[in-house]
């Protein structure tokens, strides 16, 4: 079938550039990617991915992250695990899970 319809959209330049870099890595044009998206919407009879409105707790967490509030940095994943007390060998999945719950409850 010949392509006869045109879609015009306005999008932030940064988003466009980032998406087109991905398309290039995949070996496809923006037109092919948009066509694929439209086909998936048609096939799924809706968006081909889950879209949800974040709850207040999530919104607050995103706000804190953007502000850098209580943000901690680690030189490595190993250092992060050490701080949580999880950097030990031979523990069962259950004991690691229990330790994570304990640490999470102590978080401010």
C-alpha positions in Angstrom: 0.0 0.0 0.0 1.4 3.4 -0.9 2.1 5.9 1.9 -0.1 8.9 1.2 -0.8 10.4 4.6 1.5 12.9 6.3 1.8 13.4 10.1 3.1 16.7 11.4 4.2 17.0 15.0 6.0 19.5 17.2 8.5 18.0 19.6 11.3 19.1 21.9 14.6 19.1 20.0 16.3 17.0 22.7 13.7 14.3 22.6 13.8 14.2 18.8 17.6 13.9 18.7 17.7 11.2 21.4 15.0 9.1 19.7 16.5 9.5 16.2 19.9 8.3 17.6 18.1 5.2 18.8 16.4 4.7 15.4 19.7 5.1 13.7 21.3 2.4 15.9 18.3 0.1 15.0 18.8 0.9 11.3 15.4 2.5 10.8 14.2 5.9 9.8 11.9 8.1 11.9 9.1 7.4 9.4 9.5 3.7 9.9 9.5 4.0 13.7 6.3 6.1 13.6 4.7 3.7 11.2 5.7 0.8 13.6 4.2 2.8 16.5 0.9 3.4 14.6 0.7 -0.3 13.7 1.2 -1.3 17.3 -1.5 1.1 18.5 -3.9 -0.3 15.9 -3.0 -3.9 16.8 -3.3 -3.3 20.6 -6.3 -1.0 20.2 -4.5 1.4 22.5 -1.1 2.4 23.5 1.4 -0.4 23.2 2.8 0.3 26.7 1.4 1.1 30.1 0.7 4.7 30.9 -0.1 5.6 34.5 -0.5 8.8 36.5 1.9 8.7 39.4 0.5 8.9 42.9 1.5 11.6 45.4 4.3 9.6 47.0 5.9 8.9 43.6 5.5 12.6 42.6 7.2 13.7 45.8 10.1 11.1 45.3 10.6 12.5 41.7 10.6 16.0 43.0 13.2 15.1 45.7 15.3 13.4 43.1 15.2 16.5 40.8 16.2 18.7 43.7 19.0 16.3 44.8 17.4 16.1 48.3 19.0 13.4 50.5 20.9 12.1 47.4 23.8 9.8 48.2 26.5 8.8 45.8 28.6 5.7 45.8 31.9 5.0 44.1 30.6 1.5 43.3 27.8 -0.9 43.7 30.0 -2.8 46.1 30.2 0.3 48.4 26.4 0.7 48.2 25.9 -2.9 49.3 28.4 -2.5 52.1 26.4 0.5 53.5 23.2 -1.6 53.4 25.0 -4.5 55.2 24.4 -6.7 52.2 28.0 -7.3 51.1 28.5 -10.8 52.5 28.8 -14.1 50.7 26.7 -17.2 51.4 23.5 -15.7 52.5 20.2 -17.1 51.3 17.8 -15.0 49.2 15.5 -14.9 52.2 18.2 -13.4 54.6 19.1 -10.7 52.0 15.4 -9.9 51.5 14.9 -9.6 55.3 17.9 -7.3 55.6 16.6 -5.1 52.7 13.2 -4.8 54.5 15.0 -3.9 57.8 17.1 -1.2 56.1 14.1 0.1 54.2 12.1 0.5 57.4 14.9 2.5 58.9 15.1 5.0 56.0 13.9 8.5 56.8 
